[in-house]
Amino acid sequence: MKKLMMLLKESYLLVKKHKFYFLLPLLICLAFLALLAFHIGPGIVISFIYAGV
């Protein structure tokens, strides 16, 4: 969890420093999807891969 917080902090600092404000919603969505996949577990993700979705 510590690494995730550090990654989010570094991403925010990158956006703030270089004025890439259009990346902020993308980063938030990717972080949400990563947390959702971690919470649900790999079983559902693997079933989507095998289904070809």
ZAVORO-598886 format. One record per residue: residue number from 1; residue in three letters; x, y, z of N, C-alpha, C in turn. Coordinates in pm, 1 decimal. Atoms other than C-alpha are relative to their C-alpha. Layout:
BEGIN
[NUM; ALA; [X; Y; Z]; [X; Y; Z]; [X; Y; Z]]
...
This chain:
BEGIN
[1; MET; [82.4; -118.5; 0.0]; [0.0; 0.0; 0.0]; [87.5; 125.8; 0.0]]
[2; LYS; [-91.0; -113.2; -6.0]; [294.5; 227.9; 69.6]; [52.2; 35.9; -139.7]]
[3; LYS; [-49.0; -22.9; 136.1]; [422.6; 183.3; -286.3]; [-108.1; 63.5; -86.7]]
[4; LEU; [110.7; -57.6; 76.5]; [79.8; 264.5; -429.3]; [-16.4; 148.6; 31.0]]
[5; MET; [11.9; -140.7; -37.9]; [60.7; 587.9; -233.3]; [116.4; 81.8; -56.0]]
[6; MET; [-115.9; -69.5; 55.2]; [411.8; 681.0; -345.7]; [-16.3; 19.6; -150.8]]
[7; LEU; [23.6; -9.3; 144.0]; [317.4; 609.1; -707.9]; [-102.9; 107.7; -32.1]]
[8; LEU; [101.2; -102.6; 21.5]; [6.0; 825.4; -683.9]; [54.5; 139.8; 27.5]]
[9; LYS; [-59.5; -128.9; -32.0]; [202.9; 1105.6; -521.4]; [93.4; 46.1; -111.8]]
[10; GLU; [-92.0; -34.1; 108.4]; [470.8; 1096.0; -792.4]; [-75.8; 35.9; -127.9]]
[11; SER; [80.9; -30.9; 118.4]; [204.6; 1092.5; -1064.7]; [-62.1; 138.5; 12.9]]
[12; TYR; [58.4; -131.9; -22.3]; [36.2; 1395.4; -911.2]; [105.3; 109.9; -16.4]]
[13; LEU; [-106.1; -99.6; 13.6]; [365.8; 1581.8; -888.7]; [41.9; 18.0; -145.6]]
[14; LEU; [-31.0; -9.1; 142.4]; [439.6; 1501.4; -1254.8]; [-103.9; 84.3; -72.8]]
[15; VAL; [107.9; -76.1; 63.2]; [100.9; 1636.3; -1361.1]; [8.8; 147.0; 38.8]]
[16; LYS; [-5.8; -137.5; -49.0]; [142.3; 1946.5; -1147.5]; [120.4; 75.3; -58.2]]
[17; LYS; [-121.7; -66.2; 46.4]; [498.7; 2021.4; -1260.4]; [-5.9; 33.8; -148.0]]
[18; HIS; [-1.0; -17.7; 145.0]; [447.1; 1978.3; -1635.1]; [-132.9; 48.0; -56.8]]
[19; LYS; [131.5; -52.4; 39.3]; [86.7; 2108.2; -1642.9]; [-74.4; -95.5; -94.3]]
[20; PHE; [71.8; 101.5; 77.7]; [-53.0; 1782.4; -1786.2]; [-133.8; -29.8; 67.8]]
[21; TYR; [125.1; 17.0; -73.7]; [-395.9; 1837.0; -1634.1]; [-98.5; -92.3; -71.7]]
[22; PHE; [87.9; 91.7; 72.3]; [-564.1; 1633.8; -1907.7]; [27.6; -145.2; 37.5]]
[23; LEU; [-32.1; 137.1; -40.8]; [-389.2; 1322.6; -1769.5]; [-61.1; -37.9; 134.5]]
[24; LEU; [50.5; 26.9; -134.0]; [-541.0; 1356.7; -1423.6]; [-123.2; -91.7; 0.9]]
[25; PRO; [113.2; 94.4; 0.4]; [-880.3; 1193.5; -1506.2]; [39.7; -140.2; -44.4]]
[26; LEU; [-47.0; 131.2; 45.2]; [-700.3; 912.9; -1689.0]; [70.9; -73.9; 112.8]]
[27; LEU; [-70.6; 62.4; -111.4]; [-474.7; 845.3; -1391.9]; [-96.6; -42.8; 110.2]]
[28; ILE; [98.8; 36.0; -102.0]; [-771.3; 846.6; -1154.8]; [-78.2; -124.4; -41.6]]
[29; CYS; [72.8; 117.3; 49.8]; [-961.2; 598.8; -1373.3]; [86.2; -125.3; 5.1]]
[30; LEU; [-89.2; 116.2; -4.5]; [-660.2; 369.1; -1401.5]; [23.8; -46.2; 143.3]]
[31; ALA; [-17.6; 36.8; -140.4]; [-605.5; 379.0; -1025.2]; [-125.4; -70.1; 53.5]]
[32; PHE; [124.7; 63.1; -43.0]; [-972.7; 295.4; -967.1]; [-12.9; -141.5; -56.0]]
[33; LEU; [6.7; 133.1; 59.8]; [-959.4; 3.3; -1210.8]; [99.9; -95.6; 63.0]]
[34; ALA; [-99.6; 84.9; -64.8]; [-641.6; -128.3; -1048.9]; [-47.4; -44.4; 138.2]]
[35; LEU; [51.9; 36.4; -131.9]; [-797.7; -115.4; -703.3]; [-118.0; -95.5; -10.7]]
[36; LEU; [113.9; 89.0; 19.9]; [-1114.1; -279.8; -832.9]; [45.8; -140.2; -37.1]]
[37; ALA; [-51.7; 131.0; 39.5]; [-919.3; -561.1; -998.8]; [68.9; -68.7; 117.6]]
[38; PHE; [-65.2; 57.1; -117.5]; [-716.4; -610.5; -680.9]; [-102.9; -48.3; 101.3]]
[39; HIS; [102.6; 35.5; -98.1]; [-1029.0; -619.2; -464.6]; [-81.3; -121.5; -45.6]]
[40; ILE; [81.0; 110.1; 50.7]; [-1228.0; -854.5; -688.4]; [80.2; -129.9; -5.1]]
[41; GLY; [-85.4; 117.4; 6.2]; [-938.5; -1090.5; -740.7]; [30.1; -38.5; -142.9]]
[42; PRO; [-43.8; 35.8; 135.4]; [-764.8; -1246.2; -1035.5]; [-93.4; -96.8; -72.1]]
[43; GLY; [87.4; 99.2; 63.0]; [-1034.7; -1507.8; -1099.5]; [-90.4; 58.4; -105.6]]
[44; ILE; [90.9; -63.4; 94.4]; [-1274.9; -1272.8; -1272.8]; [78.5; 58.2; -117.5]]
[45; VAL; [-82.0; -57.5; 107.0]; [-997.4; -1101.4; -1468.1]; [44.6; -110.3; -97.0]]
[46; ILE; [-43.1; 110.7; 85.7]; [-872.4; -1437.1; -1597.8]; [-117.1; -50.7; -84.6]]
[47; SER; [114.9; 44.5; 79.3]; [-1224.0; -1534.7; -1708.0]; [-27.9; 94.3; -117.2]]
[48; PHE; [16.3; -92.2; 110.4]; [-1245.7; -1217.6; -1918.1]; [108.3; -20.3; -105.0]]
[49; ILE; [-107.9; 23.7; 96.3]; [-908.9; -1293.4; -2077.0]; [-30.5; -124.5; -82.8]]
[50; TYR; [31.4; 122.1; 72.3]; [-1017.3; -1647.4; -2168.0]; [-121.4; 17.9; -92.1]]
[51; ALA; [117.7; -22.5; 83.3]; [-1348.1; -1518.5; -2306.6]; [32.0; 84.7; -123.5]]
[52; GLY; [-40.5; -80.0; 114.9]; [-1161.4; -1287.9; -2543.8]; [-58.3; 139.0; -0.4]]
[53; VAL; [57.4; -134.0; -8.7]; [-1319.3; -967.6; -2420.0]; [109.7; 102.5; 5.3]]
